[in-house]
Amino acid sequence: MISYILALVTGALSLVLDQWSKYFIMSNYELYEGSGFIKGIIDILYIHNRGGAWGIFQGKTWLLLAFTLPIMAVCIILLFKYGKKSKLCFWSLSLIIFGGIGNMIDRIFRDGNVIDFLQFAFWKDFPVFNVADCAVVIGAGLLILYFVIDTVKDFKSKKVLENEND
């Protein structure tokens, strides 16, 4: 039970950190202004992203919201359906949901602009991102891990049943 509460608290804290960090960047940097953050790893570069990941669907806020809302609904349904069966699934979906909420807040309340500000210092061509993006990517990675583990378990169970029937 504590793991599930921790997952929700972590998701909520990622949302708070996301919104606070965006407010901090907007208050302390000019648009397109940057600075070093973690030398050689992460730089700060304040930009507005009016599109999705990698800038796709630029300026199509309502399309992005129309796409995001059903995905969020599916994640919430999966959370209730499978979350109690697996802590890993619960954690992954919690991070995806709270990260999605963070970027939806921007799209709705910041005129379609998602505030991005984290840039890999060693990979300048990689898109600039934010804390909500990190939560979604980590959650998606954990969800993939959950499905791989679940698939392997099913495969092993079927093998055991086949061997018992031989």
N, C-alpha and C positions, 0 to 999 in steps of 0.2 A: 504493500500500500504506500509506503514511504517513497518508493521509486516513482510511482505515478504522480504523487504530489510534487516531488522534486522536478519531474518533467514539466509539469504545468508552471511551476515557479520559475524554472529556467526559461521556458518559452516566454512567460510574462516579462521576466527581466531582460530578455533579448529585445522585446518590443520597447520597453522603457529605454534601454541603452540606445536602440536604434533612433528613437524619436529625440532623445536628449542629444545624441551626437550630431544629428542633422541640425538641430536648433543651434548647437555650439558652432558648427561649421558656418551656418548662415550668418550668425552674429559676429564671427571673428575673421571671416575671409570674404573677399570680393569674389564674384563669379569668375572662374577660371584662374584664380589665385591658388598657389600651391606652396608646399614646404616639405621638408624632410620629416619623417615621423620615426620610423625604425630604420636606421641607416642601412642602405643596401637591400632592404626587404620591402617596406611599405612607405609610400609617400602620401601626402595629402594633396588632393587636387579637387577643388570644389567645382562641380558641374551640375547642370540640370539634364536629366535624361527624360525626354518626352516619349521614349519608346520602351520596348521590352528589353530582354537580355540581348546584349550586343547591339542595342539600338534599333532592333527590328520594329516595324510598325510605328515609326516616328510620327508623333502628333495624333495618333489614333487612340486617344485615351479611352473613349467609350468602348471601342473594340477590345482593348486590353482588359478593361473592367468586365466586359461581357464574357471574356475568355477566362478570367481569373475567378470570378464568382462561382461558376460551376465546379471548377477544380477545387476550390476551397470547400464547397458543399460535399464533394466526393471525399475529400480528406476527413471532414468531420464525420461523415457516415462510416468511413473505414475505421476511424478512431473508436467510435462506439461499437462497431461490429467486431473488430479484431484486436483492439487495444488491450482488452483484459486478458487476452490469450498470450500476449507477448509484450514484455516491457520495452524491448527494442522497437517494436512497431509503434507503441504508444509514444516513445521519445521522438522517433522520427517524424511522426505525423504532428506532434505538438510543435516541433521546431518549424515545420513547413507552414502550419497554420498561422503561428504568431509572426513568422517572417513575411508571409503573404499579407497579413493585416498591416504590418509596418509600411509596406510599399503601397498598399491600397489607400492608406491614410494620406500619403503624399499625392497620389493621383487625384483623390477627391478634394482635398483641402489646400493643395498647393498648385492649383490651376494645371493639373496634369503633369507637373514636374516631379519626378522622383529625384531626391537629393542624393547624389553619389559623390564620394570623396576619397575612397581608398583606392590607391593605385600601386600595383607591383612595381617597385623600383627597378627590378631586374627584367621586367617584361612589359615595356611601355605600350605595346600593341594590345595587351589584354584590356578588356573594358574596365572602366572605373566602377567601383561597386560600393556597397554600404553594409551595415550590420544586418539588416533584414535579408539581404542577398546571401550573406554568410549563413544565416540560420536556415534559409531555404535549401542551400546547397548541402550543408551538413545533414539536414533532415532527409534530403533526397538520397544522399549517399548511405545513410543508415537504413532507409527504406529498401534500397537495392540490396544491402547486406542482409536485411531481414528476409527478403524473398529468396535470396541465394541459400541461406541457412534453411529456410522452410522447404525449399525444393530438394535440398540434399537429404533432409529428414524424411520427406515423403519417399524419395528414391530408396533410401536405406530400409524404410518400413516395408516397401513393396518387395525388396530383395529378401528380407527376412520371411515374409509371408510365402514367397515363391519357394524358398528353401524348406520351409516347414511342410509345404504341400507336396514336395518331391519325395 
